[in-house]
């Protein structure tokens, strides 16, 4: 399992290119709170799945490796999958820097402009 964890941690480190402080600052913006899927049956006003993930990513990145749980590694895999899927879709041709596509990725800890 440790080898699996090492591979997951490596992939996570490559996918999440925002520092915890930068991600926290981003998560506090209106654009961060506006984008993303709010869940089944939601009123569209709650916290998005990506925003929740961003808060979790900050916590994971601040932990020591020995303190990471299996649940943390499972979330790290989810983050890597999300980032890879959305990057593969490609962003908008015009003004990708100010797009919901970029903002959503940033909620998941990846800034495609970096």
C-alpha positions in Angstrom: 0.0 0.0 0.0 2.9 2.4 0.7 3.9 2.2 -3.0 0.4 3.1 -4.0 0.5 6.0 -1.5 3.8 7.2 -3.0 2.4 7.2 -6.5 -0.8 8.9 -5.4 1.2 11.6 -3.6 3.4 12.2 -6.6 0.5 12.5 -9.0 -1.3 14.8 -6.5 1.8 17.0 -6.2 1.9 17.4 -9.9 -1.8 18.1 -10.3 -2.1 20.6 -7.4 0.1 23.5 -8.4 -1.3 26.0 -6.0 0.2 26.6 -2.5 -2.1 26.2 0.4 -2.1 30.0 1.2 -2.8 30.8 -2.5 -5.6 28.3 -2.6 -7.2 29.6 0.6 -7.0 33.1 -0.8 -8.7 32.0 -4.0 -11.4 30.0 -2.1 -12.4 33.2 -0.3 -13.3 35.0 -3.6 -16.8 35.4 -5.0 -15.7 33.7 -8.3 -14.5 30.6 -6.4 -17.8 30.4 -4.5 -19.9 31.0 -7.6 -18.6 28.2 -9.8 -19.1 24.5 -9.6 -21.7 21.8 -9.0 -23.8 22.3 -5.9 -25.0 18.7 -5.6 -28.2 16.8 -6.3 -31.4 18.6 -5.3 -29.4 21.6 -4.1 -30.8 25.1 -4.2 -27.8 26.3 -6.2 -26.7 28.5 -3.2 -24.7 26.0 -1.1 -21.0 25.2 -1.3 -19.9 23.5 -4.5 -18.2 20.1 -4.5 -15.1 21.7 -5.9 -15.0 24.4 -3.2 -15.3 21.7 -0.5 -12.5 19.8 -2.2 -10.3 22.9 -2.2 -10.7 23.3 1.6 -9.8 19.6 2.0 -6.8 20.0 -0.3 -5.5 22.8 1.9 -5.8 20.5 4.9 -4.0 17.6 3.2 -1.2 19.8 1.9 -0.6 21.1 5.5 -0.3 17.6 6.9 2.9 15.6 7.4 3.1 12.5 5.2 2.9 10.2 8.2 -0.4 11.8 9.3 -2.2 11.2 5.9 -5.0 8.7 6.2 -6.4 6.3 3.6 -9.3 8.7 3.2 -6.9 11.5 2.4 -5.2 9.4 -0.2 -8.6 8.5 -1.7 -9.4 12.3 -1.9 -6.0 12.9 -3.5 -6.8 10.3 -6.2 -10.2 12.1 -6.8 -8.4 15.4 -7.2 -5.9 14.0 -9.7 -8.7 12.4 -11.7 -10.8 15.7 -11.8 -7.8 17.8 -12.8 -6.8 15.4 -15.6 -10.4 15.1 -16.9 -11.0 18.8 -17.0 -7.6 19.7 -18.6 -8.3 17.1 -21.3 -11.6 18.9 -22.1 -9.6 22.0 -22.8 -10.6 25.5 -21.9 -12.5 28.1 -23.9 -10.8 29.6 -26.9 -11.4 33.1 -25.7 -10.5 34.5 -22.3 -9.7 31.2 -20.6 -8.0 33.2 -17.8 -11.4 34.5 -16.7 -13.5 31.5 -17.4 -15.6 29.2 -15.2 -13.4 26.3 -16.5 -10.3 27.9 -15.0 -12.1 28.9 -11.8 -13.4 25.4 -11.3 -9.9 23.9 -11.8 -8.6 26.4 -9.3 -11.1 25.2 -6.7 -9.5 21.8 -7.1 -6.0 23.3 -6.6 -4.9 23.6 -10.2 -4.3 26.9 -11.9 -3.9 26.2 -15.7 -2.4 29.7 -16.0 0.7 28.6 -14.0 
